[in-house]
């Protein structure tokens, strides 16, 4: 969302429980579900990996031209030669843009990560708003995320909140030409509608909690045009 400035430091949050959780995560937790990195992330983010919890889906504006994320997960699993069932997301709710999907990992980690999500969202919460994306994102040491502007439809509508979890020295963000060094225990509203990049010159991984919050969602309505595009599927 274009918030009018490159970023805002919204205030403090208790990240301790999530820091402790991430410290204990085995390597397999970061690698067992690579759907986000293999399919959803663009090339600018090839130095990251993630544990994905929630993700919005744009039924009529997506590069794969398919209606349901479940079909995309099935295609990804088939290509990798794996059973899609353990990775299959479920629709949590609908918005005017499309459904919000919840991935199986959310049930595993919600008790720890959910309270931090609530704290972060409280800074921008509205009466009708909804969280549309949650992910823990790992950035490798000595890597970078090249300059880009987030172009998905929800990027124009949702607050992108960053909450640092592992915040080693050497991580520098640049948003609209302005440099930012995030601090542990703070929540940042990040303008992803202007050019931004990240450079990590340190020796330890960076981990941030990403949250997208859609403050004014409408109700999804199946239009005749959308039905025609979907071949009449309901």
C-alpha positions, 0 to 999 in steps of 0.5 A: 500500500502507498502510505504516503511515506517510505515507511512508518515505525508504528511502535513496539511489539513483544517478539520474544515468544516468536524469537524463541520459536524460530530459534528452535525450528529445524531446517526441515521446517523451512524446506518442507513446503517450498510452494511459496518460493517455487511458485508465488515469490518472484525472481527478486526474492530468490535469496529468501525462503519462507514458512507460509501461513496465509495468502490471498488469491486473485481469481481473475488476475493471476499469471497462471490463469486459474481460478483456485489456488488448490489447482496451483498447489496440485500442479506444483506437487505433480511437477515435484512428484509429491502428494499435494494433500499435506500442503493443501490450503483451505479458504478462510474467508472471501474478500472482494479481491478473492479468497484468503487461504490458510496453509497447514502450517498455521495450525501448527504455529498459530498459538505462538505467532497469532498474538504477535500478528494481533499486536502488529495489526492493532496499529492499523486495525479497522472495523472491517479489516482482515489479515490476508497474508502471513509468512516468516521470511528467511533471508540468507547472509551475504545476499540481496533482494534487488530493487522492485515494486510489488505489483500484485493487486493486493499490494495496492490495498493492504498494509505491508507490515514487517516485524523483525524476528532475527535482526543481525547487523548488516541488514539495510533496506532502501525504500524510495531512496531512503535507507532504513535499519529495522530494530528488533521489537518494532513494527514497521508499515512498509511502502511496497508501492515504491521501489524497494530493496534489501541488502544483507552483508552480515553473517547470520540469517535475517528473519522477518514476520510479514503481515499484509492487512487489508483495511477495507475489504468488500464482499466478493461478488461473482460477476457474469464476466468472471463466471464466463472466464471460469467456464461457468464454474462455481 
